[in-house]
Amino acid sequence: MSNIKQLLNEIATSRQNYLDSITGLDEQQAQWKPNPDSWNAVEITEHLFWAEQGGILGMWKTLLGVRAGTLSYENAKPHEGLPIEEIILRTWKEKQIVPAVAAPRMGGPLAFWAESLKGLQPILEALGNAMSDEELKMMAHPHPISGPLNFGQRFEFLRFHIDRHIGQVENLKKSM
């Protein structure tokens, strides 16, 4: 199995695990938060959608720019060879502030955001199918918090990010 296929499978598994974690929540539970500073399940799911949609679009635009010779981030490699978990440890604060482009802002029913998040998997797979394993080593657009990442690290981030929010949903459910 190629590296890209493995990364796509890991993301698909994380995505399904996340969707399974919110399955069964009614709208009242999905809107519930333990305190005003917390996100509820709707907000977490909306955030995952915006963050991943922006990440996929950025990767695709960067890939095409690199291939056309009009874009390059190859000079910035501070995290070369590191797994995403190590990069997060080095670059994120304990209570990291979400970039505005990935912040929940619309609300609405949990089912809408769950289906929207689910719909990103085929788009991500189309991007992955358009890439070679060799291109995973090329530098992608910088992450707004972690900075320069290669395409492989960007894919790893999608998995990490979904898994991180599964934990938040599980903690929400325990505190209800």
TIRO-2110 file (N, C-alpha, C; in Angstrom, 1 decimal):
// TIRO-2110
0.8, -1.2, 0.0, N, 1, A
0.0, 0.0, 0.0, CA, 1, A
0.9, 1.2, 0.0, C, 1, A
0.5, 2.2, -0.8, N, 2, A
1.3, 3.5, -0.9, CA, 2, A
1.2, 4.3, 0.4, C, 2, A
2.1, 5.2, 0.6, N, 3, A
2.0, 6.0, 1.8, CA, 3, A
0.8, 6.9, 1.8, C, 3, A
0.5, 7.4, 0.6, N, 4, A
-0.7, 8.3, 0.5, CA, 4, A
-2.0, 7.4, 0.9, C, 4, A
-2.1, 6.2, 0.3, N, 5, A
-3.3, 5.4, 0.6, CA, 5, A
-3.3, 5.1, 2.1, C, 5, A
-2.2, 4.9, 2.8, N, 6, A
-2.2, 4.6, 4.2, CA, 6, A
-2.7, 5.8, 5.0, C, 6, A
-2.2, 7.0, 4.6, N, 7, A
-2.6, 8.2, 5.3, CA, 7, A
-4.1, 8.5, 5.1, C, 7, A
-4.6, 8.3, 3.8, N, 8, A
-6.0, 8.5, 3.6, CA, 8, A
-6.8, 7.5, 4.4, C, 8, A
-6.4, 6.2, 4.5, N, 9, A
-7.1, 5.2, 5.3, CA, 9, A
-7.1, 5.6, 6.8, C, 9, A
-6.0, 6.1, 7.3, N, 10, A
-5.9, 6.6, 8.7, CA, 10, A
-6.9, 7.7, 9.0, C, 10, A
-7.0, 8.7, 8.0, N, 11, A
-7.9, 9.8, 8.2, CA, 11, A
-9.3, 9.3, 8.1, C, 11, A
-9.6, 8.4, 7.2, N, 12, A
-11.0, 7.9, 7.0, CA, 12, A
-11.4, 7.2, 8.3, C, 12, A
-10.5, 6.4, 8.9, N, 13, A
-10.8, 5.8, 10.2, CA, 13, A
-11.1, 6.8, 11.3, C, 13, A
-10.2, 7.8, 11.4, N, 14, A
-10.4, 8.8, 12.4, CA, 14, A
-11.7, 9.6, 12.2, C, 14, A
-12.0, 9.9, 10.9, N, 15, A
-13.3, 10.6, 10.6, CA, 15, A
-14.5, 9.7, 11.0, C, 15, A
-14.4, 8.4, 10.7, N, 16, A
-15.5, 7.5, 11.1, CA, 16, A
-15.7, 7.4, 12.6, C, 16, A
-14.5, 7.3, 13.3, N, 17, A
-14.5, 7.3, 14.7, CA, 17, A
-15.2, 8.5, 15.3, C, 17, A
-14.8, 9.7, 14.7, N, 18, A
-15.4, 10.9, 15.2, CA, 18, A
-16.9, 10.9, 15.0, C, 18, A
-17.3, 10.6, 13.8, N, 19, A
-18.8, 10.5, 13.4, CA, 19, A
-19.5, 9.5, 14.4, C, 19, A
-18.9, 8.4, 14.7, N, 20, A
-19.5, 7.5, 15.6, CA, 20, A
-19.6, 8.1, 17.0, C, 20, A
-18.6, 8.9, 17.4, N, 21, A
-18.7, 9.5, 18.7, CA, 21, A
-19.8, 10.5, 18.9, C, 21, A
-20.3, 11.1, 17.8, N, 22, A
-21.4, 12.1, 17.9, CA, 22, A
-22.7, 11.4, 17.6, C, 22, A
-22.7, 10.2, 17.0, N, 23, A
-23.9, 9.5, 16.7, CA, 23, A
-24.7, 9.3, 18.0, C, 23, A
-26.0, 9.5, 17.9, N, 24, A
-26.9, 9.3, 19.1, CA, 24, A
-27.1, 10.5, 19.9, C, 24, A
-26.3, 11.6, 19.7, N, 25, A
-26.6, 12.8, 20.4, CA, 25, A
-27.8, 13.5, 19.8, C, 25, A
-28.8, 13.8, 20.7, N, 26, A
-29.9, 14.6, 20.1, CA, 26, A
-29.5, 16.1, 20.1, C, 26, A
-30.3, 16.9, 19.5, N, 27, A
-29.9, 18.3, 19.3, CA, 27, A
-29.7, 19.1, 20.6, C, 27, A
-30.4, 18.7, 21.7, N, 28, A
-30.2, 19.4, 23.0, CA, 28, A
-28.8, 19.0, 23.5, C, 28, A
-28.5, 17.7, 23.4, N, 29, A
-27.1, 17.3, 23.8, CA, 29, A
-26.0, 17.9, 22.9, C, 29, A
-26.3, 18.0, 21.6, N, 30, A
-25.3, 18.5, 20.7, CA, 30, A
-25.0, 20.0, 21.0, C, 30, A
-26.0, 20.7, 21.5, N, 31, A
-25.8, 22.1, 21.8, CA, 31, A
-25.3, 22.4, 23.2, C, 31, A
-25.3, 21.4, 24.0, N, 32, A
-24.9, 21.5, 25.5, CA, 32, A
-23.4, 21.8, 25.6, C, 32, A
-23.1, 22.7, 26.5, N, 33, A
-21.7, 22.9, 26.9, CA, 33, A
-21.6, 23.0, 28.4, C, 33, A
-20.5, 22.5, 29.0, N, 34, A
-20.4, 22.6, 30.5, CA, 34, A
-20.1, 24.0, 31.0, C, 34, A
-19.6, 24.8, 30.2, N, 35, A
-19.4, 26.2, 30.6, CA, 35, A
-19.3, 27.1, 29.3, C, 35, A
-19.5, 28.4, 29.5, N, 36, A
-19.5, 29.3, 28.3, CA, 36, A
-18.3, 29.3, 27.5, C, 36, A
-17.1, 28.9, 28.0, N, 37, A
-15.9, 28.9, 27.3, CA, 37, A
-15.6, 27.7, 26.5, C, 37, A
-16.5, 26.7, 26.7, N, 38, A
-16.3, 25.4, 26.0, CA, 38, A
-17.1, 25.4, 24.7, C, 38, A
-16.7, 24.5, 23.8, N, 39, A
-17.4, 24.3, 22.6, CA, 39, A
-18.3, 23.1, 22.8, C, 39, A
-19.5, 23.2, 22.1, N, 40, A
-20.4, 22.0, 22.2, CA, 40, A
-20.1, 21.1, 21.0, C, 40, A
-20.8, 20.0, 20.8, N, 41, A
-20.5, 19.1, 19.7, CA, 41, A
-20.8, 19.7, 18.4, C, 41, A
-21.8, 20.5, 18.3, N, 42, A
-22.0, 21.2, 17.0, CA, 42, A
-20.8, 22.1, 16.6, C, 42, A
-20.3, 22.9, 17.6, N, 43, A
-19.2, 23.8, 17.3, CA, 43, A
-17.9, 23.0, 17.0, C, 43, A
-17.7, 21.9, 17.7, N, 44, A
-16.5, 21.1, 17.4, CA, 44, A
-16.6, 20.5, 16.0, C, 44, A
-17.8, 20.0, 15.6, N, 45, A
-17.9, 19.4, 14.3, CA, 45, A
-17.8, 20.5, 13.2, C, 45, A
-18.4, 21.6, 13.4, N, 46, A
-18.3, 22.7, 12.4, CA, 46, A
-16.9, 23.2, 12.3, C, 46, A
-16.2, 23.3, 13.4, N, 47, A
-14.7, 23.6, 13.4, CA, 47, A
-13.9, 22.6, 12.6, C, 47, A
-14.2, 21.3, 12.8, N, 48, A
-13.4, 20.3, 12.0, CA, 48, A
-13.7, 20.5, 10.5, C, 48, A
-14.9, 20.8, 10.2, N, 49, A
-15.2, 21.0, 8.8, CA, 49, A
-14.4, 22.1, 8.2, C, 49, A
-14.5, 23.3, 8.8, N, 50, A
-13.8, 24.5, 8.3, CA, 50, A
-12.3, 24.3, 8.2, C, 50, A
-11.8, 23.7, 9.3, N, 51, A
-10.3, 23.5, 9.3, CA, 51, A
-9.9, 22.6, 8.2, C, 51, A
-10.6, 21.5, 8.0, N, 52, A
-10.2, 20.5, 7.0, CA, 52, A
-10.5, 21.0, 5.6, C, 52, A
-11.6, 21.7, 5.4, N, 53, A
-11.9, 22.2, 4.1, CA, 53, A
-10.8, 23.2, 3.7, C, 53, A
-10.4, 24.1, 4.6, N, 54, A
-9.3, 25.0, 4.3, CA, 54, A
-8.0, 24.4, 4.0, C, 54, A
-7.7, 23.3, 4.8, N, 55, A
-6.4, 22.6, 4.7, CA, 55, A
-6.4, 21.9, 3.3, C, 55, A
-7.5, 21.2, 2.9, N, 56, A
-7.5, 20.5, 1.6, CA, 56, A
-7.3, 21.5, 0.5, C, 56, A
-8.1, 22.6, 0.5, N, 57, A
-8.0, 23.6, -0.5, CA, 57, A
-6.6, 24.2, -0.6, C, 57, A
-6.0, 24.5, 0.5, N, 58, A
-4.7, 25.0, 0.5, CA, 58, A
-3.6, 24.0, 0.0, C, 58, A
-3.8, 22.8, 0.3, N, 59, A
-2.9, 21.7, -0.2, CA, 59, A
-3.0, 21.6, -1.7, C, 59, A
-4.3, 21.6, -2.2, N, 60, A
-4.5, 21.4, -3.6, CA, 60, A
-3.9, 22.6, -4.4, C, 60, A
-4.2, 23.9, -3.9, N, 61, A
-3.7, 25.0, -4.6, CA, 61, A
-2.1, 25.0, -4.6, C, 61, A
-1.6, 24.6, -3.4, N, 62, A
-0.1, 24.6, -3.3, CA, 62, A
0.5, 23.6, -4.3, C, 62, A
-0.1, 22.4, -4.3, N, 63, A
0.4, 21.3, -5.2, CA, 63, A
0.4, 21.8, -6.6, C, 63, A
-0.7, 22.4, -7.1, N, 64, A
-0.7, 22.9, -8.5, CA, 64, A
0.3, 24.0, -8.7, C, 64, A
0.5, 24.9, -7.7, N, 65, A
1.5, 25.9, -7.9, CA, 65, A
2.9, 25.4, -7.9, C, 65, A
3.2, 24.4, -7.1, N, 66, A
4.5, 23.8, -7.1, CA, 66, A
4.8, 23.1, -8.4, C, 66, A
3.8, 22.4, -8.9, N, 67, A
3.9, 21.7, -10.2, CA, 67, A
4.1, 22.7, -11.3, C, 67, A
3.4, 23.8, -11.3, N, 68, A
3.5, 24.8, -12.3, CA, 68, A
4.8, 25.6, -12.2, C, 68, A
5.5, 25.5, -11.1, N, 69, A
6.7, 26.2, -10.9, CA, 69, A
6.5, 27.7, -10.4, C, 69, A
5.3, 28.0, -10.0, N, 70, A
5.0, 29.4, -9.6, CA, 70, A
4.9, 29.5, -8.0, C, 70, A
5.2, 28.4, -7.3, N, 71, A
5.1, 28.5, -5.9, CA, 71, A
6.1, 27.5, -5.3, C, 71, A
6.7, 27.9, -4.2, N, 72, A
7.6, 27.0, -3.5, CA, 72, A
7.7, 27.4, -2.0, C, 72, A
7.7, 26.4, -1.1, N, 73, A
7.9, 26.7, 0.3, CA, 73, A
9.1, 25.8, 0.7, C, 73, A
9.9, 25.4, -0.2, N, 74, A
11.0, 24.5, 0.1, CA, 74, A
12.1, 25.0, 1.0, C, 74, A
12.2, 26.3, 1.1, N, 75, A
13.3, 26.9, 1.9, CA, 75, A
13.0, 26.9, 3.4, C, 75, A
11.7, 26.6, 3.8, N, 76, A
11.3, 26.5, 5.2, CA, 76, A
11.0, 25.1, 5.6, C, 76, A
11.9, 24.5, 6.4, N, 77, A
11.8, 23.1, 6.8, CA, 77, A
12.1, 22.9, 8.3, C, 77, A
11.5, 23.7, 9.2, N, 78, A
11.9, 23.5, 10.6, CA, 78, A
11.5, 22.2, 11.2, C, 78, A
10.5, 21.5, 10.6, N, 79, A
10.0, 20.3, 11.2, CA, 79, A
10.3, 19.1, 10.4, C, 79, A
11.4, 19.2, 9.6, N, 80, A
11.7, 18.1, 8.7, CA, 80, A
12.0, 16.8, 9.5, C, 80, A
11.3, 15.7, 9.0, N, 81, A
11.4, 14.4, 9.6, CA, 81, A
10.7, 14.2, 10.9, C, 81, A
9.9, 15.2, 11.3, N, 82, A
9.2, 15.0, 12.6, CA, 82, A
7.8, 14.5, 12.4, C, 82, A
7.3, 13.6, 13.2, N, 83, A
5.8, 13.3, 13.1, CA, 83, A
5.0, 14.4, 13.6, C, 83, A
3.7, 14.5, 13.2, N, 84, A
2.9, 15.6, 13.6, CA, 84, A
2.7, 15.8, 15.1, C, 84, A
2.7, 14.7, 15.8, N, 85, A
2.5, 14.8, 17.3, CA, 85, A
3.7, 15.6, 17.9, C, 85, A
4.9, 15.4, 17.4, N, 86, A
6.0, 16.1, 17.9, CA, 86, A
6.0, 17.6, 17.5, C, 86, A
5.5, 17.9, 16.3, N, 87, A
5.4, 19.2, 15.8, CA, 87, A
4.3, 20.0, 16.7, C, 87, A
3.2, 19.3, 17.0, N, 88, A
2.2, 20.0, 17.8, CA, 88, A
2.8, 20.3, 19.2, C, 88, A
3.5, 19.3, 19.8, N, 89, A
4.1, 19.6, 21.1, CA, 89, A
5.0, 20.8, 21.1, C, 89, A
5.7, 21.0, 20.0, N, 90, A
6.7, 22.1, 19.9, CA, 90, A
6.0, 23.4, 19.5, C, 90, A
4.8, 23.4, 18.9, N, 91, A
4.3, 24.7, 18.4, CA, 91, A
3.0, 25.1, 19.0, C, 91, A
2.2, 24.2, 19.7, N, 92, A
0.9, 24.6, 20.2, CA, 92, A
1.0, 25.0, 21.7, C, 92, A
0.2, 25.9, 22.1, N, 93, A
0.0, 26.2, 23.5, CA, 93, A
-1.0, 25.3, 24.1, C, 93, A
-1.1, 25.2, 25.4, N, 94, A
-2.1, 24.3, 26.1, CA, 94, A
-3.5, 24.7, 25.7, C, 94, A
-3.9, 25.9, 25.7, N, 95, A
-5.2, 26.4, 25.3, CA, 95, A
-5.0, 27.2, 24.0, C, 95, A
-4.8, 26.5, 22.9, N, 96, A
-4.5, 27.1, 21.6, CA, 96, A
-5.8, 27.8, 21.1, C, 96, A
-5.6, 29.1, 20.6, N, 97, A
-6.7, 29.8, 20.0, CA, 97, A
-6.9, 29.4, 18.6, C, 97, A
-8.1, 29.1, 18.2, N, 98, A
-8.3, 28.7, 16.8, CA, 98, A
-8.2, 29.8, 15.9, C, 98, A
-7.6, 29.6, 14.7, N, 99, A
-7.5, 30.7, 13.7, CA, 99, A
-9.0, 31.0, 13.2, C, 99, A
-9.2, 32.2, 12.9, N, 100, A
-10.6, 32.7, 12.6, CA, 100, A
-11.2, 31.9, 11.5, C, 100, A
-10.4, 31.5, 10.5, N, 101, A
-11.0, 30.8, 9.3, CA, 101, A
-11.5, 29.4, 9.7, C, 101, A
-11.0, 28.9, 10.8, N, 102, A
-11.5, 27.5, 11.2, CA, 102, A
-12.4, 27.6, 12.4, C, 102, A
-12.8, 28.8, 12.9, N, 103, A
-13.7, 28.9, 14.0, CA, 103, A
-15.1, 28.6, 13.7, C, 103, A
-15.8, 28.0, 14.6, N, 104, A
-17.3, 27.8, 14.3, CA, 104, A
-18.0, 29.1, 14.4, C, 104, A
-18.9, 29.3, 13.4, N, 105, A
-19.5, 30.6, 13.3, CA, 105, A
-20.9, 30.6, 12.8, C, 105, A
-21.4, 29.5, 12.4, N, 106, A
-22.7, 29.4, 11.8, CA, 106, A
-23.7, 28.6, 12.7, C, 106, A
-23.3, 27.7, 13.4, N, 107, A
-24.2, 26.9, 14.2, CA, 107, A
-25.1, 26.0, 13.3, C, 107, A
-26.2, 25.6, 13.9, N, 108, A
-27.1, 24.8, 13.2, CA, 108, A
-27.2, 23.4, 13.7, C, 108, A
-27.9, 22.5, 12.9, N, 109, A
-28.0, 21.1, 13.4, CA, 109, A
-26.7, 20.3, 13.3, C, 109, A
-26.5, 19.5, 14.2, N, 110, A
-25.4, 18.6, 14.2, CA, 110, A
-25.3, 17.7, 13.0, C, 110, A
-26.5, 17.2, 12.5, N, 111, A
-26.5, 16.4, 11.3, CA, 111, A
-26.0, 17.1, 10.1, C, 111, A
-26.2, 18.4, 10.0, N, 112, A
-25.7, 19.1, 8.9, CA, 112, A
-24.2, 19.1, 8.8, C, 112, A
-23.6, 19.4, 10.0, N, 113, A
-22.1, 19.5, 10.1, CA, 113, A
-21.5, 18.1, 10.0, C, 113, A
-22.2, 17.1, 10.5, N, 114, A
-21.7, 15.7, 10.4, CA, 114, A
-21.6, 15.3, 9.0, C, 114, A
-22.7, 15.6, 8.2, N, 115, A
-22.7, 15.2, 6.8, CA, 115, A
-21.7, 16.0, 6.0, C, 115, A
-21.5, 17.3, 6.4, N, 116, A
-20.5, 18.1, 5.7, CA, 116, A
-19.1, 17.6, 5.9, C, 116, A
-18.8, 17.2, 7.2, N, 117, A
-17.5, 16.7, 7.5, CA, 117, A
-17.3, 15.3, 6.7, C, 117, A
-18.3, 14.5, 6.7, N, 118, A
-18.2, 13.2, 6.0, CA, 118, A
-17.9, 13.5, 4.5, C, 118, A
-18.5, 14.5, 4.0, N, 119, A
-18.4, 14.8, 2.5, CA, 119, A
-17.0, 15.3, 2.1, C, 119, A
-16.1, 15.6, 3.1, N, 120, A
-14.8, 16.0, 2.8, CA, 120, A
-13.9, 14.8, 2.4, C, 120, A
-14.2, 13.6, 2.9, N, 121, A
-13.4, 12.4, 2.6, CA, 121, A
-13.2, 12.2, 1.1, C, 121, A
-14.3, 12.2, 0.3, N, 122, A
-14.0, 11.9, -1.1, CA, 122, A
-13.2, 13.0, -1.8, C, 122, A
-13.3, 14.3, -1.3, N, 123, A
-12.5, 15.4, -1.8, CA, 123, A
-11.0, 15.1, -1.5, C, 123, A
-10.8, 14.8, -0.2, N, 124, A
-9.4, 14.5, 0.2, CA, 124, A
-8.8, 13.3, -0.5, C, 124, A
-9.6, 12.3, -0.8, N, 125, A
-9.2, 11.1, -1.6, CA, 125, A
-8.8, 11.5, -3.0, C, 125, A
-9.6, 12.4, -3.6, N, 126, A
-9.3, 12.9, -4.9, CA, 126, A
-8.0, 13.6, -5.0, C, 126, A
-7.7, 14.4, -3.9, N, 127, A
-6.4, 15.1, -3.8, CA, 127, A
-5.3, 14.0, -3.7, C, 127, A
-5.5, 13.1, -2.8, N, 128, A
-4.5, 12.1, -2.6, CA, 128, A
-4.2, 11.2, -3.9, C, 128, A
-5.3, 10.9, -4.6, N, 129, A
-5.2, 10.2, -5.8, CA, 129, A
-4.4, 11.0, -6.9, C, 129, A
-4.4, 12.3, -6.8, N, 130, A
-3.8, 13.2, -7.8, CA, 130, A
-2.3, 13.3, -7.4, C, 130, A
-1.8, 12.8, -6.3, N, 131, A
-0.5, 13.0, -5.8, CA, 131, A
0.3, 11.7, -5.9, C, 131, A
1.6, 11.8, -5.9, N, 132, A
2.5, 10.7, -5.8, CA, 132, A
3.1, 10.6, -4.3, C, 132, A
3.6, 9.5, -3.9, N, 133, A
4.2, 9.4, -2.6, CA, 133, A
5.4, 10.3, -2.5, C, 133, A
6.1, 10.5, -3.6, N, 134, A
7.3, 11.4, -3.6, CA, 134, A
6.8, 12.8, -3.3, C, 134, A
5.7, 13.2, -3.7, N, 135, A
5.2, 14.6, -3.4, CA, 135, A
4.8, 14.8, -2.0, C, 135, A
4.6, 13.8, -1.2, N, 136, A
4.4, 13.9, 0.2, CA, 136, A
5.5, 14.6, 0.9, C, 136, A
6.7, 14.5, 0.4, N, 137, A
7.9, 15.1, 1.0, CA, 137, A
8.1, 16.6, 0.7, C, 137, A
7.3, 17.1, -0.3, N, 138, A
7.4, 18.5, -0.7, CA, 138, A
6.7, 19.4, 0.3, C, 138, A
7.2, 20.6, 0.5, N, 139, A
6.6, 21.5, 1.4, CA, 139, A
5.3, 22.0, 0.9, C, 139, A
4.3, 22.0, 1.8, N, 140, A
2.9, 22.5, 1.5, CA, 140, A
2.9, 23.9, 2.1, C, 140, A
1.7, 24.5, 2.0, N, 141, A
1.5, 25.8, 2.6, CA, 141, A
1.6, 25.7, 4.1, C, 141, A
2.1, 26.8, 4.8, N, 142, A
2.2, 26.8, 6.2, CA, 142, A
0.9, 26.6, 7.0, C, 142, A
1.0, 25.8, 8.0, N, 143, A
-0.2, 25.7, 8.9, CA, 143, A
-0.2, 27.0, 9.7, C, 143, A
-1.4, 27.6, 10.1, N, 144, A
-1.5, 28.8, 10.7, CA, 144, A
-0.9, 28.8, 12.2, C, 144, A
-0.8, 27.7, 12.8, N, 145, A
-0.2, 27.6, 14.1, CA, 145, A
1.2, 27.0, 14.1, C, 145, A
1.3, 25.8, 13.4, N, 146, A
2.5, 25.0, 13.4, CA, 146, A
3.5, 25.5, 12.4, C, 146, A
3.1, 26.3, 11.4, N, 147, A
4.1, 26.8, 10.4, CA, 147, A
4.3, 25.8, 9.3, C, 147, A
5.5, 25.8, 8.7, N, 148, A
5.8, 25.0, 7.6, CA, 148, A
5.7, 23.5, 7.8, C, 148, A
4.9, 22.8, 7.0, N, 149, A
4.7, 21.4, 7.0, CA, 149, A
4.8, 20.9, 5.6, C, 149, A
5.3, 19.7, 5.4, N, 150, A
5.3, 19.1, 4.1, CA, 150, A
3.9, 18.4, 3.9, C, 150, A
3.6, 18.0, 2.7, N, 151, A
2.3, 17.4, 2.4, CA, 151, A
2.0, 16.2, 3.3, C, 151, A
3.0, 15.3, 3.5, N, 152, A
2.8, 14.2, 4.4, CA, 152, A
2.4, 14.6, 5.8, C, 152, A
3.0, 15.6, 6.4, N, 153, A
2.7, 16.2, 7.7, CA, 153, A
1.3, 16.8, 7.7, C, 153, A
1.0, 17.4, 6.6, N, 154, A
-0.4, 18.0, 6.5, CA, 154, A
-1.5, 16.9, 6.5, C, 154, A
-1.2, 15.8, 5.8, N, 155, A
-2.2, 14.7, 5.9, CA, 155, A
-2.2, 14.1, 7.3, C, 155, A
-1.0, 14.0, 7.9, N, 156, A
-1.0, 13.5, 9.3, CA, 156, A
-1.7, 14.4, 10.2, C, 156, A
-1.6, 15.7, 10.0, N, 157, A
-2.3, 16.7, 10.8, CA, 157, A
-3.9, 16.5, 10.8, C, 157, A
-4.4, 16.2, 9.6, N, 158, A
-5.8, 15.9, 9.5, CA, 158, A
-6.3, 14.8, 10.4, C, 158, A
-5.5, 13.7, 10.4, N, 159, A
-5.8, 12.6, 11.3, CA, 159, A
-5.7, 13.0, 12.8, C, 159, A
-4.6, 13.6, 13.1, N, 160, A
-4.3, 14.1, 14.5, CA, 160, A
-5.5, 15.0, 15.0, C, 160, A
-5.8, 15.9, 14.2, N, 161, A
-6.8, 16.9, 14.5, CA, 161, A
-8.2, 16.3, 14.8, C, 161, A
-8.6, 15.4, 14.0, N, 162, A
-9.9, 14.7, 14.2, CA, 162, A
-9.8, 13.9, 15.5, C, 162, A
-8.7, 13.2, 15.7, N, 163, A
-8.5, 12.4, 16.9, CA, 163, A
-8.6, 13.3, 18.2, C, 163, A
-8.0, 14.4, 18.1, N, 164, A
-7.9, 15.3, 19.2, CA, 164, A
-9.4, 15.7, 19.6, C, 164, A
-10.2, 16.0, 18.6, N, 165, A
-11.6, 16.4, 18.9, CA, 165, A
-12.5, 15.2, 19.3, C, 165, A
-12.1, 14.0, 19.0, N, 166, A
-12.9, 12.9, 19.5, CA, 166, A
-12.8, 12.9, 21.0, C, 166, A
-11.6, 13.1, 21.5, N, 167, A
-11.4, 13.2, 23.0, CA, 167, A
-12.3, 14.3, 23.6, C, 167, A
-12.4, 15.5, 22.9, N, 168, A
-13.2, 16.5, 23.5, CA, 168, A
-14.7, 16.1, 23.5, C, 168, A
-15.2, 15.5, 22.4, N, 169, A
-16.6, 15.0, 22.4, CA, 169, A
-16.8, 14.0, 23.5, C, 169, A
-15.9, 13.1, 23.7, N, 170, A
-16.1, 12.0, 24.7, CA, 170, A
-16.1, 12.7, 26.1, C, 170, A
-15.3, 13.7, 26.3, N, 171, A
-15.3, 14.4, 27.6, CA, 171, A
-16.6, 15.2, 27.8, C, 171, A
-17.1, 15.8, 26.7, N, 172, A
-18.5, 16.4, 26.8, CA, 172, A
-19.5, 15.4, 27.2, C, 172, A
-19.5, 14.3, 26.5, N, 173, A
-20.6, 13.3, 26.8, CA, 173, A
-20.5, 12.8, 28.3, C, 173, A
-19.3, 12.7, 28.8, N, 174, A
-19.1, 12.2, 30.2, CA, 174, A
-19.6, 13.3, 31.2, C, 174, A
-19.5, 14.6, 30.8, N, 175, A
-19.9, 15.6, 31.7, CA, 175, A
-21.4, 16.0, 31.6, C, 175, A
-22.1, 15.4, 30.7, N, 176, A
-23.6, 15.7, 30.5, CA, 176, A
-24.4, 15.1, 31.7, C, 176, A
END
